Amino acid sequence: MQTSTVVILGSTGSIGTQGLDVISRHLDRFNVVGLAAGGSHVELLAQQAAQFHVSTVAVFKESAAKALREALKQAGAGNVEITAGPEAVVAMAGSGADVVLNGITGSIGLEPSIAALQAGSQLALANKESVVAGGHLLFDAQVRAQQINPVDSEHSAIWLRSGTHGEVSKLVVTASGGPFRGWKREQMTGITPEQALNHPTWNMGPVVTINSSTLMNKGLEVIEASRLFDMPPSRIDVTVHPQSIVHSMVEFRDGATIAQASPPDMRLPIALGLSAPERLGNIAAACDWTKAATWTFEPLDDEAFPAVSLARHCLEASEKHTAVLNAANEQAVHAFLEHRLPYLGIVDTVREVLDEMDAELRGNPLFASVEEMSQLELEARHRADNLINK
């Protein structure tokens, strides 16, 4: 069996650490040649580099390089090469590894995704912002067909479907409902970051967890599903499934529906993203079919959780709208986590930014470059900050 070289972006985050856990069980199959992280957890990054005998590590924050050097010495990996700065992360992504697992959070993950694709690497993509903010810029960077392996559990489930594209009538994306499932909007006025971070099913990073609580995460996933699988938004449904066992479904024109079911463990889609089309063993426990279980599915409450319908609106409008949606939301989520914005203000702020910018976005709906996308995001963040400060 041939060994695949792997680069992991965001190695100290939730996706990165679980990806390395998968690789640790299959060292005969994978060789980690590079790790990249933000720079906030240099001790963990150094331990990872030592454990997997990595030759090069990159940190987004240049100021973290000195502390990382010391941490690497302490971990017994003093000979590891350190590169620093945003361009170093992009360079590592584009170094030509067989597989690049992009677990970076936020739209800063777009340029590394493009670099990986242009270098010919298979991109195991957990950075949904690459699809949401990048639009055609991401897909145009592919040098061959089927170069993107989706790592989100929902899109991994859809990716596994049988049948042809023409036989598919609908995609059904499942949502856990988050910690406030069943709540009405008037009940959410006093929600704290601590409450919103208490997800009932998944253990994720803070931004993704807050997005899951507002269901903005599901809105972003509708955009992803539409673009990854060439499916119009009118043929993508969202259903609330609190048990998080069915990770998404594909409905066919003959009335059949195929569902992918497994316990909520992100190592499953990560492993498939790394090894597809082959499945690896020893990843996670399967469902226990000898025990009684109940799975429920509920309609989405758009009044209490308007983020999904807002995302649909942006998807139908233009890729610039979806980039603004993502940027304004990131800004609002950080403000909420810092107690500068009430919970309901997150999606309200995003909507206001979109309303302010709608006319200019419709004038020229496609990006000419990553630089143009970045400038638009800066403007969206600036407008979100102005609204938040008011």
NUVO-429761 format. One record per residue (C-alpha): residue number from 1; z, x, y; residue in one letter. Coordinates in nm, 4 decimals. Example, Ala and Ser with C-alpha at 12.3 -4.5 7.8 and 13.67 -1.06 7.14 Angstrom:
<nodes>
+-----+----------+----------+----------+--------+
: num :       pz :       px :       py : residu :
+-----+----------+----------+----------+--------+
:   1 :   0.7800 :   1.2300 :  -0.4500 :      A :
:   2 :   0.7140 :   1.3670 :  -0.1060 :      S :
+-----+----------+----------+----------+--------+
</nodes>
This chain:
<nodes>
+-----+----------+----------+----------+--------+
: num :       pz :       px :       py : residu :
+-----+----------+----------+----------+--------+
:   1 :   0.0000 :   0.0000 :   0.0000 :      M :
:   2 :  -0.1000 :   0.1388 :   0.3379 :      Q :
:   3 :   0.1746 :   0.2049 :   0.5928 :      T :
:   4 :   0.1277 :   0.0424 :   0.9343 :      S :
:   5 :   0.2352 :   0.2180 :   1.2516 :      T :
:   6 :   0.4371 :  -0.0086 :   1.4805 :      V :
:   7 :   0.5373 :  -0.0069 :   1.8455 :      V :
:   8 :   0.8134 :  -0.2464 :   1.9515 :      I :
:   9 :   0.8335 :  -0.3593 :   2.3133 :      L :
:  10 :   1.1697 :  -0.5043 :   2.4135 :      G :
:  11 :   1.3389 :  -0.3337 :   2.1199 :      S :
:  12 :   1.6959 :  -0.3983 :   2.2371 :      T :
:  13 :   1.6397 :  -0.7718 :   2.2900 :      G :
:  14 :   1.6618 :  -1.0565 :   2.0427 :      S :
:  15 :   1.3046 :  -1.0271 :   1.9112 :      I :
:  16 :   1.3123 :  -0.6478 :   1.9034 :      G :
:  17 :   1.6393 :  -0.6151 :   1.7146 :      T :
:  18 :   1.5320 :  -0.8747 :   1.4583 :      Q :
:  19 :   1.1942 :  -0.7050 :   1.4246 :      G :
:  20 :   1.3655 :  -0.3757 :   1.3465 :      L :
:  21 :   1.5865 :  -0.5547 :   1.0941 :      D :
:  22 :   1.2723 :  -0.6783 :   0.9175 :      V :
:  23 :   1.1206 :  -0.3290 :   0.9241 :      I :
:  24 :   1.4414 :  -0.1717 :   0.7892 :      S :
:  25 :   1.3897 :  -0.3714 :   0.4687 :      R :
:  26 :   1.0293 :  -0.2526 :   0.4337 :      H :
:  27 :   1.0286 :   0.1119 :   0.5344 :      L :
:  28 :   0.7552 :   0.1762 :   0.2784 :      D :
:  29 :   0.5309 :  -0.0603 :   0.4723 :      R :
:  30 :   0.6050 :   0.0216 :   0.8383 :      F :
:  31 :   0.6465 :   0.3364 :   1.0450 :      N :
:  32 :   0.7962 :   0.2780 :   1.3903 :      V :
:  33 :   0.6270 :   0.5250 :   1.6251 :      V :
:  34 :   0.7479 :   0.3954 :   1.9608 :      G :
:  35 :   1.0204 :   0.1828 :   2.1189 :      L :
:  36 :   1.0283 :   0.0395 :   2.4698 :      A :
:  37 :   1.3077 :  -0.1458 :   2.6474 :      A :
:  38 :   1.4215 :  -0.2393 :   2.9945 :      G :
:  39 :   1.6919 :   0.0253 :   3.0130 :      G :
:  40 :   2.0080 :  -0.1850 :   3.0323 :      S :
:  41 :   2.1213 :  -0.0949 :   2.6783 :      H :
:  42 :   2.0495 :   0.2759 :   2.6419 :      V :
:  43 :   2.3083 :   0.3309 :   2.3680 :      E :
:  44 :   2.1452 :   0.0729 :   2.1431 :      L :
:  45 :   1.7987 :   0.2090 :   2.2231 :      L :
:  46 :   1.9153 :   0.5601 :   2.1299 :      A :
:  47 :   2.0649 :   0.4357 :   1.8030 :      Q :
:  48 :   1.7377 :   0.2611 :   1.7182 :      Q :
:  49 :   1.5393 :   0.5753 :   1.7931 :      A :
:  50 :   1.7654 :   0.7809 :   1.5694 :      A :
:  51 :   1.7672 :   0.5286 :   1.2835 :      Q :
:  52 :   1.3893 :   0.4919 :   1.2715 :      F :
:  53 :   1.3066 :   0.8560 :   1.3557 :      H :
:  54 :   1.0999 :   0.7491 :   1.6554 :      V :
:  55 :   0.9187 :   1.0239 :   1.8436 :      S :
:  56 :   0.8869 :   0.8474 :   2.1825 :      T :
:  57 :   1.0878 :   0.5889 :   2.3744 :      V :
:  58 :   0.9981 :   0.4248 :   2.7054 :      A :
:  59 :   1.2288 :   0.2578 :   2.9561 :      V :
:  60 :   1.1106 :   0.0211 :   3.2262 :      F :
:  61 :   1.3847 :   0.1319 :   3.4671 :      K :
:  62 :   1.3249 :   0.4915 :   3.5705 :      E :
:  63 :   1.6905 :   0.5168 :   3.6746 :      S :
:  64 :   1.7934 :   0.4706 :   3.3090 :      A :
:  65 :   1.6172 :   0.7857 :   3.1838 :      A :
:  66 :   1.9098 :   1.0219 :   3.2447 :      K :
:  67 :   2.1609 :   0.7989 :   3.0659 :      A :
:  68 :   1.9142 :   0.7514 :   2.7825 :      L :
:  69 :   1.8754 :   1.1275 :   2.7398 :      R :
:  70 :   2.2518 :   1.1623 :   2.7016 :      E :
:  71 :   2.2695 :   0.8668 :   2.4631 :      A :
:  72 :   1.9945 :   1.0170 :   2.2472 :      L :
:  73 :   2.1878 :   1.3432 :   2.2230 :      K :
:  74 :   2.4985 :   1.1529 :   2.1198 :      Q :
:  75 :   2.2946 :   0.9682 :   1.8550 :      A :
:  76 :   2.1554 :   1.2929 :   1.7160 :      G :
:  77 :   1.8033 :   1.2305 :   1.8465 :      A :
:  78 :   1.7880 :   1.4773 :   2.1326 :      G :
:  79 :   1.4297 :   1.5775 :   2.0531 :      N :
:  80 :   1.2870 :   1.2312 :   2.1273 :      V :
:  81 :   1.0391 :   1.2191 :   2.4160 :      E :
:  82 :   1.1392 :   0.9877 :   2.7023 :      I :
:  83 :   0.8897 :   0.8201 :   2.9338 :      T :
:  84 :   0.9998 :   0.5955 :   3.2189 :      A :
:  85 :   0.8659 :   0.3300 :   3.4530 :      G :
:  86 :   0.6499 :   0.0194 :   3.4081 :      P :
:  87 :   0.3400 :   0.2329 :   3.3510 :      E :
:  88 :   0.5164 :   0.4130 :   3.0660 :      A :
:  89 :   0.5741 :   0.0831 :   2.8842 :      V :
:  90 :   0.2078 :  -0.0119 :   2.9318 :      V :
:  91 :   0.0999 :   0.3299 :   2.8040 :      A :
:  92 :   0.3133 :   0.2935 :   2.4936 :      M :
:  93 :   0.1680 :  -0.0511 :   2.4283 :      A :
:  94 :  -0.1795 :   0.0968 :   2.4533 :      G :
:  95 :  -0.1089 :   0.4032 :   2.2383 :      S :
:  96 :  -0.3155 :   0.2686 :   1.9486 :      G :
:  97 :  -0.0505 :   0.1701 :   1.6937 :      A :
:  98 :  -0.1658 :  -0.0574 :   1.4133 :      D :
:  99 :   0.0720 :  -0.3325 :   1.5312 :      V :
: 100 :   0.2459 :  -0.3887 :   1.8650 :      V :
: 101 :   0.5337 :  -0.6374 :   1.8633 :      L :
: 102 :   0.5752 :  -0.7616 :   2.2207 :      N :
: 103 :   0.9253 :  -0.9035 :   2.2588 :      G :
: 104 :   0.9454 :  -0.8492 :   2.6349 :      I :
: 105 :   1.0761 :  -1.1458 :   2.8332 :      T :
: 106 :   0.8821 :  -1.2527 :   3.1415 :      G :
: 107 :   0.5360 :  -1.2048 :   3.2857 :      S :
: 108 :   0.5906 :  -0.8276 :   3.3023 :      I :
: 109 :   0.4853 :  -0.8465 :   2.9368 :      G :
: 110 :   0.1243 :  -0.9331 :   3.0255 :      L :
: 111 :  -0.0030 :  -0.5833 :   3.1081 :      E :
: 112 :   0.1440 :  -0.4338 :   2.7877 :      P :
: 113 :  -0.0167 :  -0.7164 :   2.5877 :      S :
: 114 :  -0.3561 :  -0.6443 :   2.7441 :      I :
: 115 :  -0.3143 :  -0.2702 :   2.6837 :      A :
: 116 :  -0.2339 :  -0.3289 :   2.3154 :      A :
: 117 :  -0.5389 :  -0.5498 :   2.2672 :      L :
: 118 :  -0.7724 :  -0.3113 :   2.4481 :      Q :
: 119 :  -0.6461 :  -0.0258 :   2.2286 :      A :
: 120 :  -0.7421 :  -0.2248 :   1.9190 :      G :
: 121 :  -0.3865 :  -0.2927 :   1.8001 :      S :
: 122 :  -0.2902 :  -0.6141 :   1.6288 :      Q :
: 123 :  -0.0650 :  -0.7905 :   1.8803 :      L :
: 124 :   0.2382 :  -0.9669 :   1.7351 :      A :
: 125 :   0.3054 :  -1.1765 :   2.0427 :      L :
: 126 :   0.6483 :  -1.3171 :   2.1231 :      A :
: 127 :   0.5943 :  -1.2833 :   2.4996 :      N :
: 128 :   0.4758 :  -1.6366 :   2.5774 :      K :
: 129 :   0.4253 :  -1.5487 :   2.9425 :      E :
: 130 :   0.1246 :  -1.3364 :   2.8439 :      S :
: 131 :  -0.0510 :  -1.6595 :   2.7493 :      V :
: 132 :   0.1010 :  -1.8853 :   3.0149 :      V :
: 133 :   0.0564 :  -1.6532 :   3.3150 :      A :
: 134 :  -0.2325 :  -1.4409 :   3.1928 :      G :
: 135 :  -0.4706 :  -1.7126 :   3.0809 :      G :
: 136 :  -0.8187 :  -1.5758 :   3.0188 :      H :
: 137 :  -0.7095 :  -1.2250 :   3.1236 :      L :
: 138 :  -0.5231 :  -1.1931 :   2.7928 :      L :
: 139 :  -0.7908 :  -1.3367 :   2.5674 :      F :
: 140 :  -1.0722 :  -1.1434 :   2.7362 :      D :
: 141 :  -0.8896 :  -0.8194 :   2.6471 :      A :
: 142 :  -0.9432 :  -0.8712 :   2.2736 :      Q :
: 143 :  -1.1849 :  -0.6269 :   2.1150 :      V :
: 144 :  -1.2187 :  -0.8265 :   1.7923 :      R :
: 145 :  -1.1549 :  -1.1770 :   1.6621 :      A :
: 146 :  -0.8081 :  -1.2896 :   1.5528 :      Q :
: 147 :  -0.6288 :  -0.9981 :   1.7159 :      Q :
: 148 :  -0.3229 :  -1.2011 :   1.8245 :      I :
: 149 :  -0.0512 :  -1.2972 :   1.5754 :      N :
: 150 :   0.1734 :  -1.5601 :   1.7420 :      P :
: 151 :   0.5430 :  -1.4951 :   1.6833 :      V :
: 152 :   0.7011 :  -1.8067 :   1.8376 :      D :
: 153 :   0.8245 :  -2.0101 :   1.5414 :      S :
: 154 :   0.6264 :  -2.3143 :   1.6572 :      E :
: 155 :   0.2968 :  -2.1329 :   1.6965 :      H :
: 156 :   0.3485 :  -1.9324 :   1.3805 :      S :
: 157 :   0.3875 :  -2.2657 :   1.1982 :      A :
: 158 :   0.0639 :  -2.4028 :   1.3472 :      I :
: 159 :  -0.1182 :  -2.0742 :   1.2807 :      W :
: 160 :  -0.0501 :  -2.1158 :   0.9077 :      L :
: 161 :  -0.2298 :  -2.4483 :   0.8805 :      R :
: 162 :  -0.5053 :  -2.5085 :   0.6286 :      S :
: 163 :  -0.8337 :  -2.6819 :   0.7056 :      G :
: 164 :  -1.0887 :  -2.6141 :   0.9763 :      T :
: 165 :  -1.0518 :  -2.6587 :   1.3518 :      H :
: 166 :  -1.2809 :  -2.9609 :   1.3454 :      G :
: 167 :  -1.0568 :  -3.1361 :   1.0920 :      E :
: 168 :  -0.7484 :  -3.1143 :   1.3146 :      V :
: 169 :  -0.6706 :  -3.4265 :   1.5158 :      S :
: 170 :  -0.3381 :  -3.3251 :   1.6674 :      K :
: 171 :  -0.0795 :  -3.0483 :   1.6943 :      L :
: 172 :   0.2862 :  -3.1529 :   1.6902 :      V :
: 173 :   0.5301 :  -2.9055 :   1.8445 :      V :
: 174 :   0.8942 :  -2.9575 :   1.7525 :      T :
: 175 :   1.1900 :  -2.9091 :   1.9876 :      A :
: 176 :   1.5571 :  -2.8843 :   1.8975 :      S :
: 177 :   1.6452 :  -3.0785 :   2.2111 :      G :
: 178 :   1.8854 :  -2.8060 :   2.3237 :      G :
: 179 :   2.2540 :  -2.8521 :   2.4046 :      P :
: 180 :   2.1950 :  -3.1635 :   2.6170 :      F :
: 181 :   1.9890 :  -3.3693 :   2.3742 :      R :
: 182 :   2.0566 :  -3.7377 :   2.4354 :      G :
: 183 :   2.1937 :  -3.6814 :   2.7852 :      W :
: 184 :   2.0603 :  -3.8819 :   3.0796 :      K :
: 185 :   1.9636 :  -3.7135 :   3.4033 :      R :
: 186 :   2.2658 :  -3.8469 :   3.5914 :      E :
: 187 :   2.4932 :  -3.6740 :   3.3378 :      Q :
: 188 :   2.3480 :  -3.3301 :   3.4134 :      M :
: 189 :   2.4575 :  -3.2822 :   3.7736 :      T :
: 190 :   2.7531 :  -3.0560 :   3.6939 :      G :
: 191 :   2.6132 :  -2.8509 :   3.4045 :      I :
: 192 :   2.7281 :  -2.4871 :   3.4135 :      T :
: 193 :   2.5466 :  -2.1760 :   3.2889 :      P :
: 194 :   2.8081 :  -2.1434 :   3.0155 :      E :
: 195 :   2.7256 :  -2.4911 :   2.8860 :      Q :
: 196 :   2.3511 :  -2.4354 :   2.9061 :      A :
: 197 :   2.3765 :  -2.1040 :   2.7187 :      L :
: 198 :   2.5503 :  -2.2737 :   2.4255 :      N :
: 199 :   2.2416 :  -2.3532 :   2.2176 :      H :
: 200 :   2.3187 :  -2.5547 :   1.9020 :      P :
: 201 :   2.0631 :  -2.3846 :   1.6763 :      T :
: 202 :   1.9070 :  -2.0623 :   1.8021 :      W :
: 203 :   2.0533 :  -1.7317 :   1.9229 :      N :
: 204 :   1.8200 :  -1.6130 :   2.1991 :      M :
: 205 :   1.8217 :  -1.4236 :   2.5264 :      G :
: 206 :   1.9646 :  -1.5964 :   2.8375 :      P :
: 207 :   1.6352 :  -1.6906 :   3.0073 :      V :
: 208 :   1.4839 :  -1.8367 :   2.6902 :      V :
: 209 :   1.8099 :  -2.0204 :   2.6150 :      T :
: 210 :   1.8193 :  -2.1826 :   2.9591 :      I :
: 211 :   1.4502 :  -2.2719 :   2.9234 :      N :
: 212 :   1.5327 :  -2.4328 :   2.5911 :      S :
: 213 :   1.8067 :  -2.6407 :   2.7516 :      S :
: 214 :   1.5729 :  -2.7751 :   3.0236 :      T :
: 215 :   1.2876 :  -2.7996 :   2.7685 :      L :
: 216 :   1.0768 :  -2.5817 :   2.9982 :      M :
: 217 :   1.0450 :  -2.3601 :   2.6919 :      N :
: 218 :   0.8686 :  -2.6469 :   2.5172 :      K :
: 219 :   0.6435 :  -2.7001 :   2.8166 :      G :
: 220 :   0.5417 :  -2.3346 :   2.8042 :      L :
: 221 :   0.4807 :  -2.3699 :   2.4298 :      E :
: 222 :   0.2456 :  -2.6644 :   2.4888 :      V :
: 223 :   0.0454 :  -2.4396 :   2.7216 :      I :
: 224 :   0.0520 :  -2.1633 :   2.4598 :      E :
: 225 :  -0.0584 :  -2.3947 :   2.1807 :      A :
: 226 :  -0.3473 :  -2.5284 :   2.3853 :      S :
: 227 :  -0.4780 :  -2.1813 :   2.4671 :      R :
: 228 :  -0.4035 :  -2.0090 :   2.1371 :      L :
: 229 :  -0.5621 :  -2.2809 :   1.9253 :      F :
: 230 :  -0.8257 :  -2.4162 :   2.1644 :      D :
: 231 :  -0.6723 :  -2.7635 :   2.1684 :      M :
: 232 :  -0.6754 :  -2.9991 :   2.4712 :      P :
: 233 :  -0.3282 :  -3.0970 :   2.5950 :      P :
: 234 :  -0.3966 :  -3.4628 :   2.5144 :      S :
: 235 :  -0.3938 :  -3.3659 :   2.1462 :      R :
: 236 :  -0.0617 :  -3.1826 :   2.1523 :      I :
: 237 :   0.2558 :  -3.3865 :   2.1003 :      D :
: 238 :   0.6209 :  -3.2833 :   2.1321 :      V :
: 239 :   0.8860 :  -3.4343 :   1.9080 :      T :
: 240 :   1.2597 :  -3.3642 :   1.9140 :      V :
: 241 :   1.3865 :  -3.2384 :   1.5787 :      H :
: 242 :   1.7515 :  -3.1277 :   1.6191 :      P :
: 243 :   1.7838 :  -2.9721 :   1.2735 :      Q :
: 244 :   1.5155 :  -2.7107 :   1.3633 :      S :
: 245 :   1.3878 :  -2.6970 :   1.0045 :      I :
: 246 :   1.0342 :  -2.8200 :   1.0669 :      V :
: 247 :   0.8912 :  -2.5710 :   1.3146 :      H :
: 248 :   0.5720 :  -2.7580 :   1.3967 :      S :
: 249 :   0.3093 :  -2.9756 :   1.2326 :      M :
: 250 :  -0.0666 :  -3.0133 :   1.2170 :      V :
: 251 :  -0.2117 :  -3.3634 :   1.1849 :      E :
: 252 :  -0.5600 :  -3.3960 :   1.0349 :      F :
: 253 :  -0.8293 :  -3.6530 :   1.0957 :      R :
: 254 :  -0.7758 :  -3.8122 :   0.7536 :      D :
: 255 :  -0.4158 :  -3.8988 :   0.8442 :      G :
: 256 :  -0.2479 :  -3.6132 :   0.6554 :      A :
: 257 :   0.0108 :  -3.3966 :   0.8278 :      T :
: 258 :   0.1103 :  -3.0472 :   0.7171 :      I :
: 259 :   0.4554 :  -2.9265 :   0.8275 :      A :
: 260 :   0.6029 :  -2.5776 :   0.8008 :      Q :
: 261 :   0.9721 :  -2.5911 :   0.7054 :      A :
: 262 :   1.2288 :  -2.3132 :   0.6906 :      S :
: 263 :   1.5821 :  -2.2479 :   0.8156 :      P :
: 264 :   1.5927 :  -2.1495 :   1.1861 :      P :
: 265 :   1.5555 :  -1.7727 :   1.1520 :      D :
: 266 :   1.3217 :  -1.5853 :   1.3865 :      M :
: 267 :   1.2826 :  -1.3046 :   1.1349 :      R :
: 268 :   1.0367 :  -1.5257 :   0.9446 :      L :
: 269 :   0.7701 :  -1.5539 :   1.2183 :      P :
: 270 :   0.8399 :  -1.1950 :   1.3264 :      I :
: 271 :   0.7780 :  -1.0686 :   0.9728 :      A :
: 272 :   0.4547 :  -1.2625 :   0.9438 :      L :
: 273 :   0.3465 :  -1.1382 :   1.2860 :      G :
: 274 :   0.3939 :  -0.7824 :   1.1641 :      L :
: 275 :   0.2353 :  -0.8177 :   0.8197 :      S :
: 276 :  -0.0197 :  -1.1029 :   0.8326 :      A :
: 277 :  -0.2050 :  -1.2105 :   0.6304 :      P :
: 278 :   0.0399 :  -1.0755 :   0.3722 :      E :
: 279 :   0.3881 :  -1.2242 :   0.3376 :      R :
: 280 :   0.6828 :  -0.9899 :   0.2952 :      L :
: 281 :   0.9761 :  -1.0491 :   0.0637 :      G :
: 282 :   1.3470 :  -1.0281 :   0.1430 :      N :
: 283 :   1.3245 :  -1.1797 :   0.4914 :      I :
: 284 :   1.5381 :  -1.4957 :   0.4997 :      A :
: 285 :   1.6870 :  -1.7566 :   0.2716 :      A :
: 286 :   1.4624 :  -2.0542 :   0.1959 :      A :
: 287 :   1.5626 :  -2.4185 :   0.2266 :      C :
: 288 :   1.7956 :  -2.5286 :  -0.0552 :      D :
: 289 :   1.6147 :  -2.8262 :  -0.2060 :      W :
: 290 :   1.8998 :  -2.8958 :  -0.4508 :      T :
: 291 :   2.1250 :  -3.0208 :  -0.1690 :      K :
: 292 :   2.0973 :  -3.3489 :   0.0187 :      A :
: 293 :   1.9651 :  -3.3115 :   0.3712 :      A :
: 294 :   1.8449 :  -3.5373 :   0.6509 :      T :
: 295 :   1.5757 :  -3.4453 :   0.9013 :      W :
: 296 :   1.5326 :  -3.6599 :   1.2096 :      T :
: 297 :   1.2573 :  -3.6817 :   1.4696 :      F :
: 298 :   1.3019 :  -3.8408 :   1.8103 :      E :
: 299 :   1.0723 :  -3.9058 :   2.1063 :      P :
: 300 :   1.1017 :  -3.6771 :   2.4060 :      L :
: 301 :   1.2871 :  -3.8264 :   2.7059 :      D :
: 302 :   1.0504 :  -3.7288 :   2.9873 :      D :
: 303 :   1.2754 :  -3.8766 :   3.2556 :      E :
: 304 :   1.5740 :  -3.6615 :   3.1597 :      A :
: 305 :   1.3609 :  -3.3582 :   3.0717 :      F :
: 306 :   1.0523 :  -3.3604 :   3.2987 :      P :
: 307 :   0.9588 :  -2.9967 :   3.2344 :      A :
: 308 :   0.7133 :  -3.0759 :   2.9543 :      V :
: 309 :   0.5144 :  -3.3259 :   3.1596 :      S :
: 310 :   0.5150 :  -3.0795 :   3.4520 :      L :
: 311 :   0.3764 :  -2.8098 :   3.2224 :      A :
: 312 :   0.1061 :  -3.0474 :   3.0983 :      R :
: 313 :   0.0064 :  -3.1176 :   3.4574 :      H :
: 314 :  -0.0269 :  -2.7451 :   3.5265 :      C :
: 315 :  -0.2247 :  -2.6865 :   3.2070 :      L :
: 316 :  -0.4747 :  -2.9524 :   3.3052 :      E :
: 317 :  -0.4964 :  -2.8215 :   3.6641 :      A :
: 318 :  -0.5688 :  -2.4468 :   3.6227 :      S :
: 319 :  -0.4387 :  -2.1184 :   3.4859 :      E :
: 320 :  -0.3126 :  -2.0363 :   3.8358 :      K :
: 321 :  -0.0917 :  -2.3447 :   3.8211 :      H :
: 322 :   0.0600 :  -2.2286 :   3.4924 :      T :
: 323 :   0.1254 :  -1.8822 :   3.6367 :      A :
: 324 :   0.3058 :  -2.0356 :   3.9354 :      V :
: 325 :   0.5006 :  -2.2650 :   3.7015 :      L :
: 326 :   0.6213 :  -1.9662 :   3.5018 :      N :
: 327 :   0.7068 :  -1.7454 :   3.8005 :      A :
: 328 :   0.8918 :  -2.0145 :   3.9940 :      A :
: 329 :   1.0825 :  -2.1126 :   3.6813 :      N :
: 330 :   1.1932 :  -1.7551 :   3.6119 :      E :
: 331 :   1.3231 :  -1.7307 :   3.9671 :      Q :
: 332 :   1.5060 :  -2.0628 :   3.9451 :      A :
: 333 :   1.6635 :  -1.9785 :   3.6085 :      V :
: 334 :   1.8017 :  -1.6495 :   3.7405 :      H :
: 335 :   1.9443 :  -1.8329 :   4.0427 :      A :
: 336 :   2.1129 :  -2.0859 :   3.8133 :      F :
: 337 :   2.2614 :  -1.8111 :   3.5967 :      L :
: 338 :   2.3981 :  -1.6519 :   3.9155 :      E :
: 339 :   2.5522 :  -1.9867 :   4.0229 :      H :
: 340 :   2.3178 :  -2.0089 :   4.3240 :      R :
: 341 :   2.1329 :  -2.3204 :   4.2085 :      L :
: 342 :   2.2500 :  -2.6381 :   4.0327 :      P :
: 343 :   2.1125 :  -2.7108 :   3.6875 :      Y :
: 344 :   1.8862 :  -2.9955 :   3.7959 :      L :
: 345 :   1.7582 :  -2.7730 :   4.0732 :      G :
: 346 :   1.5734 :  -2.5522 :   3.8227 :      I :
: 347 :   1.2857 :  -2.7872 :   3.7425 :      V :
: 348 :   1.3057 :  -2.9527 :   4.0861 :      D :
: 349 :   1.2469 :  -2.6144 :   4.2511 :      T :
: 350 :   0.9495 :  -2.5423 :   4.0256 :      V :
: 351 :   0.7946 :  -2.8787 :   4.1124 :      R :
: 352 :   0.8422 :  -2.8215 :   4.4844 :      E :
: 353 :   0.6762 :  -2.4788 :   4.4678 :      V :
: 354 :   0.3813 :  -2.6279 :   4.2804 :      L :
: 355 :   0.3501 :  -2.9080 :   4.5369 :      D :
: 356 :   0.3486 :  -2.6549 :   4.8215 :      E :
: 357 :   0.0816 :  -2.4375 :   4.6601 :      M :
: 358 :  -0.1319 :  -2.7016 :   4.4886 :      D :
: 359 :  -0.4215 :  -2.7095 :   4.7359 :      A :
: 360 :  -0.4711 :  -2.3314 :   4.7484 :      E :
: 361 :  -0.4458 :  -2.3044 :   4.3687 :      L :
: 362 :  -0.7219 :  -2.5573 :   4.3121 :      R :
: 363 :  -0.9609 :  -2.3762 :   4.5452 :      G :
: 364 :  -1.0261 :  -2.0893 :   4.3015 :      N :
: 365 :  -0.8566 :  -2.1662 :   3.9682 :      P :
: 366 :  -0.9325 :  -1.8462 :   3.7690 :      L :
: 367 :  -0.7801 :  -1.5013 :   3.8147 :      F :
: 368 :  -1.0120 :  -1.2116 :   3.8895 :      A :
: 369 :  -0.7573 :  -0.9490 :   3.7808 :      S :
: 370 :  -0.3995 :  -0.8831 :   3.6731 :      V :
: 371 :  -0.3315 :  -0.7665 :   4.0288 :      E :
: 372 :  -0.4344 :  -1.1066 :   4.1644 :      E :
: 373 :  -0.2079 :  -1.2765 :   3.9117 :      M :
: 374 :   0.0810 :  -1.0508 :   4.0147 :      S :
: 375 :   0.0276 :  -1.1283 :   4.3825 :      Q :
: 376 :   0.0250 :  -1.5006 :   4.3135 :      L :
: 377 :   0.3459 :  -1.4674 :   4.1150 :      E :
: 378 :   0.5097 :  -1.2813 :   4.4026 :      L :
: 379 :   0.4155 :  -1.5629 :   4.6380 :      E :
: 380 :   0.5520 :  -1.8233 :   4.3955 :      A :
: 381 :   0.8780 :  -1.6303 :   4.3584 :      R :
: 382 :   0.9067 :  -1.5941 :   4.7365 :      H :
: 383 :   0.8609 :  -1.9674 :   4.7869 :      R :
: 384 :   1.1097 :  -2.0436 :   4.5090 :      A :
: 385 :   1.3655 :  -1.8128 :   4.6739 :      D :
: 386 :   1.3175 :  -1.9862 :   5.0090 :      N :
: 387 :   1.3832 :  -2.3251 :   4.8491 :      L :
: 388 :   1.6831 :  -2.1933 :   4.6564 :      I :
: 389 :   1.8347 :  -2.0381 :   4.9676 :      N :
: 390 :   1.8118 :  -2.3724 :   5.1441 :      K :
+-----+----------+----------+----------+--------+
</nodes>
